[in-house]
């Protein structure tokens, strides 16, 4: 088997996979923060600060998650194709 150190394509794919995984974790953390802030706002009242946190966290989570999800799907599709499995299309 070829190691990522020997093949620049596999090395780049591994970097992209790590980036996608980190982006997913960060994006979902932003969404969790938005949900927690929303619950706090619903319980204690929606002050301008709480609303700003909810909207900002939702926006940041969406901006970070979109490319992370797309890159993650691309990496998994490339891995499937390298193994000779059907592409699913």
C-alpha positions as CSV (number, residue, x, y, z in Angstrom):
1,X,0.0,0.0,0.0
2,X,1.2,3.5,-0.8
3,X,1.7,5.7,2.2
4,X,0.6,9.4,2.2
5,X,4.3,10.3,2.5
6,X,5.1,8.7,-0.8
7,X,2.2,10.1,-2.8
8,X,1.6,13.8,-2.9
9,X,-2.1,13.3,-3.9
10,X,-2.7,11.1,-0.8
11,X,-0.8,13.6,1.4
12,X,-3.0,16.4,0.1
13,X,-6.1,14.4,0.6
14,X,-5.1,13.6,4.2
15,X,-4.6,17.3,4.8
16,X,-8.0,18.1,3.3
17,X,-9.6,15.4,5.4
18,X,-8.1,16.9,8.6
19,X,-9.2,20.4,7.5
20,X,-12.8,19.1,6.8
21,X,-12.9,17.3,10.2
22,X,-11.7,20.4,12.0
23,X,-14.1,22.6,10.1
24,X,-17.0,20.3,11.0
25,X,-16.1,20.3,14.6
26,X,-15.8,24.1,14.7
27,X,-19.0,24.6,12.7
28,X,-21.1,22.3,14.9
29,X,-19.6,24.0,18.0
30,X,-20.9,27.3,16.7
31,X,-24.3,25.8,16.1
32,X,-24.3,24.4,19.6
33,X,-23.3,27.8,21.0
34,X,-26.2,29.3,19.1
35,X,-28.7,26.8,20.5
36,X,-27.4,27.3,24.1
37,X,-27.7,31.1,23.7
38,X,-31.2,30.7,22.3
39,X,-32.3,28.6,25.2
40,X,-30.8,31.1,27.6
41,X,-32.5,33.9,25.7
42,X,-35.8,32.1,25.8
43,X,-35.5,31.5,29.6
44,X,-34.2,34.9,30.6
45,X,-35.2,37.2,27.8
46,X,-33.8,38.1,24.5
47,X,-31.4,41.0,25.2
48,X,-29.5,42.5,22.2
49,X,-26.4,40.7,23.4
50,X,-28.1,37.3,23.3
51,X,-29.6,38.0,19.9
52,X,-26.2,39.0,18.6
53,X,-24.6,35.8,19.9
54,X,-27.3,33.6,18.4
55,X,-27.2,35.3,15.0
56,X,-23.4,35.5,14.9
57,X,-23.0,31.9,16.0
58,X,-25.5,30.7,13.4
59,X,-23.8,32.7,10.7
60,X,-20.3,31.5,11.7
61,X,-21.4,27.9,11.9
62,X,-23.0,28.0,8.5
63,X,-20.0,29.7,6.9
64,X,-17.6,27.2,8.4
65,X,-19.8,24.1,7.9
66,X,-20.5,24.5,4.2
67,X,-17.0,24.1,2.8
68,X,-16.2,21.5,5.5
69,X,-19.1,19.3,4.4
70,X,-18.4,19.7,0.7
71,X,-14.6,18.9,1.2
72,X,-15.4,15.9,3.4
73,X,-17.8,14.5,0.8
74,X,-15.1,15.0,-1.9
75,X,-12.4,13.2,0.2
76,X,-14.7,10.3,0.9
77,X,-15.7,10.0,-2.8
78,X,-12.0,10.1,-3.9
79,X,-11.2,7.3,-1.3
80,X,-14.1,5.2,-2.6
81,X,-12.9,5.7,-6.2
82,X,-9.4,4.7,-5.3
83,X,-10.7,1.5,-3.8
84,X,-12.6,0.7,-6.9
85,X,-16.0,1.0,-5.3
86,X,-19.0,2.6,-7.1
87,X,-19.2,6.3,-7.0
88,X,-22.9,6.2,-5.9
89,X,-24.1,8.2,-8.9
